[in-house]
């Protein structure tokens, strides 16, 4: 692991005092949720039943709450981590967390691992992705005390990030390298019967599918003219409430699926009071990152099109917690975060310079502040739900 230099001085001496600074002057979590969903509803159609499910799932655990509330993170971040707001900006993930990693097949059929959700991609100070990833790992650790301690989590993530940033990064192709990661990914992908059973349980939808979306799903299939069954899948948490259509078909003796998910402007720009819609940066983020492309990912206006399969999906928290070498996995997550940020080439020199000057404890202190605020919001949410 690469250790960062610890300088004799920095302006972080008053940084949120281990999370004791309160988020005064903010609306509460219920008010923030209502305001955000009203704003989002002006950007795109929302599904009331899915929003109701989202609100219920937000109360299940602090980790689920974090995944669902990037809009609230956006409110808290500049108030609890003000010094980090002046860090170099990159095109980042935004809503990064430990379940935001998964696998796909590249054009050579190789299994690839990395960040697989850029719904909230936006330009933001680079520490945001690291702090949010650290907080998610700390919440996961509280669900399984054997995972790692908060300080160890921060040190490991930052070591992987710094090493990749210094070396120029490299994608995670699970072939001759990364056998440990391949074993974990394969163990999570093994059950196609369960995977297709879950997809087939959703009822068909008819008139709700826009004509252009149905046509795009047909074009994405491996063969023209396949009979399709289109379902609405309730999935994810941050995007739950938005339109999402999955086309299922039989092809050459097995099932295939393609999904169209409607994209919205990033919640990072929610309170910016910008005129008009903010740009959708999903495509740009994956195109410029140090990355092996998924050839099945495409875009139709504001719709993301992608292949769904047992080997093309996120790796769920249960598998992450069961990983044999959790710290090695976290270090890989830090490295992959750098792979994304390295795509913003104009920012790399300034970013590397700041990494050498930040105090060693910056990630631990920032994540402690955001963790405390997130837990307080979660308690408030479930108490009044």
Rosetta blueprint (number, residue, H / E / L):
1 X L
2 X L
3 X L
4 X L
5 X L
6 X L
7 X L
8 X L
9 X L
10 X L
11 X L
12 X L
13 X L
14 X L
15 X L
16 X H
17 X H
18 X H
19 X H
20 X L
21 X L
22 X L
23 X L
24 X L
25 X L
26 X L
27 X L
28 X L
29 X H
30 X H
31 X H
32 X H
33 X H
34 X H
35 X H
36 X H
37 X H
38 X H
39 X H
40 X H
41 X H
42 X H
43 X H
44 X L
45 X L
46 X L
47 X L
48 X H
49 X H
50 X H
51 X H
52 X H
53 X H
54 X H
55 X H
56 X H
57 X H
58 X H
59 X L
60 X L
61 X L
62 X H
63 X H
64 X H
65 X H
66 X H
67 X H
68 X H
69 X L
70 X H
71 X H
72 X H
73 X H
74 X H
75 X H
76 X H
77 X H
78 X H
79 X H
80 X H
81 X L
82 X H
83 X H
84 X H
85 X H
86 X H
87 X L
88 X L
89 X E
90 X E
91 X E
92 X E
93 X L
94 X L
95 X L
96 X L
97 X L
98 X L
99 X L
100 X L
101 X E
102 X E
103 X E
104 X E
105 X E
106 X L
107 X L
108 X L
109 X L
110 X L
111 X E
112 X E
113 X E
114 X E
115 X E
116 X L
117 X L
118 X L
119 X L
120 X L
121 X L
122 X E
123 X E
124 X E
125 X E
126 X L
127 X H
128 X H
129 X H
130 X H
131 X H
132 X H
133 X H
134 X H
135 X H
136 X H
137 X H
138 X H
139 X H
140 X H
141 X H
142 X H
143 X H
144 X L
145 X L
146 X L
147 X L
148 X L
149 X L
150 X H
151 X H
152 X H
153 X H
154 X H
155 X H
156 X H
157 X H
158 X H
159 X H
160 X H
161 X H
162 X H
163 X H
164 X H
165 X H
166 X H
167 X H
168 X L
169 X L
170 X L
171 X L
172 X E
173 X E
174 X L
175 X L
176 X L
177 X L
178 X L
179 X H
180 X H
181 X H
182 X H
183 X H
184 X H
185 X H
186 X H
187 X H
188 X H
189 X H
190 X L
191 X L
192 X H
193 X H
194 X H
195 X H
196 X H
197 X H
198 X H
199 X H
200 X H
201 X L
202 X L
203 X L
204 X E
205 X L
206 X L
207 X L
208 X L
209 X L
210 X L
211 X H
212 X H
213 X H
214 X H
215 X H
216 X H
217 X H
218 X H
219 X H
220 X H
221 X L
222 X L
223 X L
224 X L
225 X L
226 X L
227 X L
228 X L
229 X E
230 X E
231 X E
232 X E
233 X L
234 X L
235 X L
236 X L
237 X L
238 X L
239 X L
240 X L
241 X L
242 X L
243 X L
244 X E
245 X E
246 X E
247 X E
248 X E
249 X E
250 X E
251 X E
252 X L
253 X L
254 X E
255 X E
256 X E
257 X E
258 X E
259 X E
260 X E
261 X E
262 X E
263 X L
264 X L
265 X L
266 X L
267 X H
268 X H
269 X H
270 X H
271 X H
272 X H
273 X L
274 X L
275 X L
276 X L
277 X L
278 X L
279 X L
280 X L
281 X L
282 X H
283 X H
284 X H
285 X H
286 X H
287 X H
288 X H
289 X L
290 X L
291 X L
292 X L
293 X L
294 X L
295 X L
296 X L
297 X L
298 X E
299 X E
300 X E
301 X L
302 X L
303 X E
304 X E
305 X E
306 X E
307 X E
308 X E
309 X E
310 X L
311 X L
312 X E
313 X L
314 X E
315 X L
316 X L
317 X H
318 X H
319 X H
320 X H
321 X H
322 X L
323 X L
324 X L
325 X L
326 X H
327 X H
328 X H
329 X H
330 X H
331 X H
332 X H
333 X H
334 X H
335 X H
336 X H
337 X H
338 X H
339 X H
340 X H
341 X H
342 X L
343 X L
344 X L
345 X H
346 X H
347 X H
348 X H
349 X H
350 X H
351 X H
352 X H
353 X H
354 X H
355 X H
356 X H
357 X H
358 X L
359 X L
360 X L
361 X L
362 X H
363 X H
364 X H
365 X H
366 X H
367 X H
368 X H
369 X H
370 X H
371 X H
372 X H
373 X H
374 X H
375 X H
376 X H
377 X H
378 X H
379 X H
380 X H
381 X H
382 X H
383 X H
384 X H
385 X L
